[in-house]
Amino acid sequence: MSNKNILVINCGSSSVKFSVIEPNSGDLLLSGLAERLGDNEACITFKHDGEKSTVGLCDKKDHSEAIRALVEKLNALALTNTISAVGHRIVHGGERYAAPCIVDQTVANAIADLAKLAPLHNRANLTGIEVCQNIFSDLPQTAVFDTAFHQTMPKTAFLYGLPYELYQEHAIRRYGFHGTSHYFVSRQAAEFANKSVDQLNVISAHLGNGCSVCAIKNGQSVDTSLGLTPLEGVMMGTRSGDVDPGVIFHMVDQLGYSIGEINDIFNKQSGLLGVSQLSNDCRTIEEAVDKGNEQAALALDMFCYRIAKSIASYCAALPSLDGVIFTGGIGENSALVRSKILKQLHLIGVQLDESRNNDTCFGKSGRITSDQGVAAWVIPTNEEWVIAKQTYQLLQE
């Protein structure tokens, strides 16, 4: 292909995140975010050549208008004709998709059907595909699934201890998410460890508003903390993570909550926000801790302890441990969180180097432990580059 750039689209329910990427080098030619779609304050922000600009959206203020505003920017920068395909991030691929694919009607129907497993995400992802098919009608569209990397998990890891027919008939199982992120950082870690990917054994912690931990054996996902939905696992920004299911029955039967109210509490009012009673933003929590806020300190300690416990538990899935990876907004930028987590992992041979840890933030990567013992690395993720690369490779094939 003479025009190699890939337009990467990540549609949320009220947002569109986008990038134009050269797939081989990873060079970012344009990026941005349309947010508050459906609201009078809807706007779109572009980043190009180190400069940022924001414009308001008018008329419908929906995904279609946001992508049309993107097209105007692409035309103004003479980038439109350099794009060879549109790659879409799709959150849930179920068991059907273990690799990227070209979007045709069958794939679109499958994404719609899988919306029952991720209603907020897949429906928005499909909206992005439909809008781009109309606007970029001459370009192939590809789907890259967040769940795909975890399709190598064995049944012992992905099944729940529930009646087997619930898996057979209704596909109830652990799927995992953040797959493109865990995939990317594990490939980067292989270079740090000076090993081939198929010999690499690591535990990856993607820590942001959503969090997941992944055990990677010989370069493949063999266990992960997020489950059927992005609610399971460690404590997150607004999500509870693991809770005794009996709590739900108690809240319904004894406290009078509706299922809808419980769903909202577990997904939107819990985690760092719920425990701190302050914020879901780790930066705000850390600032409050510095000022002596005990509730914020409790939230941060719970957050770090549960992540450390999850990392330690995944040692059971690996024959050896080359290292622990921190990525995502919190994992890449919070030296305090990394320090609190690693200090609880001394039994697995991790020796934190405070100086390295404090110096490795804001886009920097590298080892944050001593040269002896098990490594821990900070590796900034780049899910958009993974989508661009896999889209280009798929079209080449």
Buried (B, 14 or more C-beta within 10 A) or exposed (E): EEEBBBBBBBBBBBBBBBBBBBBEEEEBBBBBBBBBBEEEEBBBEBBBEEEEEEEEBEEEBBBBBBBBBBBEBBEEBEBBEBBBBBBBBBBBBBEBBBEBBEBEEEBBEBBBEBBEBBEBBBBBBBBBBBBBBEBBEEBBBBBBBBBBBBBBBEEEBBBBEEEEEEBEEEBBBBBBBBBBBBBBBBBBBBEBBEBEBEEBBBBBBBBBBBBBBBBBBBBBBBBBBBBBBBBBBBBBBBBBBBBEEEEBEEBBEEEEBEEEBBEEBBBBBBBBBBBBEBBBBBEBBBBBBEEEBEBBBBBBEBBBBBBBBBBBBBBEBBEEBBBBBBBBBBBBBBBBBBBBBBEBBEEBEBBBBEEBBEEBBEEEBEBBBBEEBBBBBBBBBBBBBBBBBBBBEBBEE
